[in-house]
Amino acid sequence: MKRSIIALAAVFTLVVTACTAENSTPETDLGPVGGEGIFAAGAAVEPFDSCNEFLDYVKRHAIELVGPYGLQGYGGGWYGPDVFFEVEESLASDDRTAGTPTTTAAAAGGVEGVDYSGTNVQVAGIDEPDLVKTDGERIFVIAQGRLHWIDASGTPRIVGSLAIDGWGQQMFLSGDRLLILTNGDSNAVPFGGVAEDIGGWYSPRTVITEVDVSDPADMEVVRTLTMDGAMISSRMADGSVRVIVRSGPTGFAWQYPEGGGLKAESEATEANKQLIEDSTLENWVPWYVLEDKVNGTTSDGPLLGCDQVGHPDEFSGLSMLTVLTLDIDAGLEPGNGIGLLAEGETVYASTENLYVATGSWMVWPMIAREGDSPPENVKTQIHMFDISDPEVASYVASGEVDGTLLSQWSMDEYDGTLRVVVTDGNPWWGSDEVPETSVVTMQQRDDDLVQTGSVGGLGKNERVYSVRFIGDRGYVVTFRQVDPLYVIDLSDPTDPTVEGELKINGYSSYLHPIGEHLLMGVGQDATDEGRTLGTQVSVFDVSDPSDPRRLSRLTFDDANSQAEWDHHAFLWWPPEGIAVLPLQRWSWDEKSGAEDHFAGAAVVAATPERVKQVAQIEHPSGQPECEECGYWTPPVMRSLVIGDTLYTISDAGMLATDMTDYESITWLKF
């Protein structure tokens, strides 16, 4: 993979006048304002009335936690250089870009779900960031460190390209604006680069890049917003983007023990306590830098004002959980945020509310004092935010449930009730307790999320592999040796019940509705002893909740699919009744010495009567690096449909396939 990357060392000092407990500057000078109303009166999360109160709170708790090696668990160690990648702007310089018309209508390609497929998301109308976005005429793909524009209005062709920085890039598309979101750190070093003999402070960063894509021949970065902290997740609805970031204390040059012994450790601890006493807001509130590439201006400051920060009644650590609201059409001004001094791990968003959940296994190391023992029971804290206002999120309530969550699919909101699937037990700390899964219902009562009902006994001594909520039913798959598919009746949120159970070999790690009372499961087939055999696609009939049945299935021996752990890799196209999923297979016959391998995508037609493969799609092989290495076939990562054309995307390129006969139309190499 060839990339043009310019690594630049950047050292800068931010000199800011901040408030301290003794000398406070006006809060309006300390960051964004507008915190009034974002915390409900009397809420379980208490907002800070002043910067002095905020600093008193964090300093008091930090001094209790600090030791000879600083605030362990919050990062910030000496590690390497402050290095970033320069965004290199370029477009395809050959004649492919000549005379290409400008596409401006986001809906020009028709209706999503009818004329073309979009990103596979959990909640209809709530977009999730991904590597590929389309509006039915334009396809945008992030691959090999570049943003590629494909014109799909006729014969597919690449009409523009733009180099982007960082890694783990994902994006949102709204009209002629793309937001590219990346996680990185101040110590980002290019692949194959060297970070020796130069220094800097390690610090996780979130970078949001706004790109104008109105003209493929002149795509340009408009603004770049860089923030302290790691992005947990993000969502978008009607151009309003919610970015959830977790950040820790920054800027502390901790004093470490000089040599061994208790005296050296005691002296280092006292020095570190003094560093905390001398700290200012900039050490505790995440910082941002906003670069306007068009006007050539840069602004920076604290991401949150003091009146935009609160803390739970029970101390939950010194990390800052920020829910930032951005208008994708109005730019990246970072003023509309709300912060909690809490951890963050799993995010779910409905059309009205956003929930951030954190297991106590993550919180405890951040709040434990010397000699503290881990809690006996694992719990999950859940914070609820109202996102009905497209301009700002506001805190509503918090609650707690026993156990841990699998993923975002473990939460769902329906008719004012939050449904949560949790598994108890304490595997990280060597507990002998047999884990058991429950479905818990919660509702808002003033400032609390309170439990209103629950049903347990699911999958004893098994782990959860998939969850799906559809209307007033829930479906939970657990697995150890066999796969129990549980059907949960949630029509009465105060009294959820297990209506049915289906036990079969293997498991489904992703569930997708494909028709009335029909579910498709993607996972692994397995033996009676629980040994996995290969990717399995199943169709379940759940019309009778007391008697769920598997109608048909198809197993790909010795295979696995990215769709088993990443729902964005799964495509269900209702007009044709087909599913498309990435597939990789490798096996070796010891007797014959024959090797069998495949990397591509499987197209599967699914009906109640039968699941069958109708096509296998494989991208052209990559060039070998040596004669002994053989050819590399790039694995397919995503797929989408526009009209009668199926597009499959790998890091090497995109293949257009005619869906009438599944013959290749065009291969576009990135």
Buried (B, 14 or more C-beta within 10 A) or exposed (E): EEEEBEBEEEEEEEEBEBBBEEEBBEBEBBBBBBBEEBBBEEBBBBBBEEBBEBBEBBBEBBBEBBBBBBBBBBBBEEBBBBBBBEBBBEBBEEEBBEEBEEBEEBEEBBEBEEBBBBBBBBBEEBBBBBBBBBBBBBBBBBBBBBBBBBBBBEEBBBBBBBBBBBEEBBBBBBBBBBBBBBBBBBBBBBEEEEBEEEEBBBBBBBBBBBBBBEBBBEBBBBBBBBBBBBBBBBBBBEBBBBBBBBBBBBBBEBBBBEEEEEEBBEBBBEBBBEBBEEBBBBBBBBBBBBBBBEEEEEEBBBBBBBBBBBBBEEBBBBBBBBBBBBBBEEBBEBBBBBBBBBBBBBBBBBEEBBBBBBBBBBBBBBBBEEEEEBBEEBBBBBBBBBBEEBEBBBBBBBBBBBBBBBBBBBBBBBEEBBBBBBBBBBEEEEBEEEBBBBBBBBBBEEBBBEBBBBBBEBBEEBBBBBBBBBEBBBBBBBBBBBBBBBBBBBEEBEEBBBBBBBEBBBBBBBBBBBBEBBBBBBBBBBEEEBEBBBBBBBBBBBEEBEEBBBBBBBBBEBBBBBBBEBBBBBBBBEEBEBBBBBBBBEEEEEEEEEEEEBBBBBBBBBBBEEBEEEBEBBBBEBEEEEEEEEEEBBBBBBBBBBEEBBBBBBBBBBBBBEBEEEEEEBBBEB
